[in-house]
Amino acid sequence: MIKEHDRVVLTTKEPDAGLEPGDVGTVVHVYAGGDAFEVEFVTLTGDPVAVRTVDRDEVRPVQSRELTHARGME
């Protein structure tokens, strides 16, 4: 179950926000029933990139054996 402050992995592309599958964000709000989440995405230095409302099937929990991977933003 995903809850507030959990880190999640985006599973879909969000081209208007410059987000790609695999980008990691932090849940800042869980909508009723956990069907959608407000997720904040930031750079590795903490600069804000986007805050998006995503459906439950557009993110997944971070797994314990995953590494963060860096990529440049355009």
PyMOL commands that set and color helices and strands:
alter all, ss='L'
color gray80, all
select helices_A, chain A and resi 15-17+32-34+56-58
alter helices_A, ss='H'
color red, helices_A
select strands_A, chain A and resi 7-10+24-30+36-42+48-55+59-61
alter strands_A, ss='S'
color yellow, strands_A
deselect
rebuild
show_as cartoon
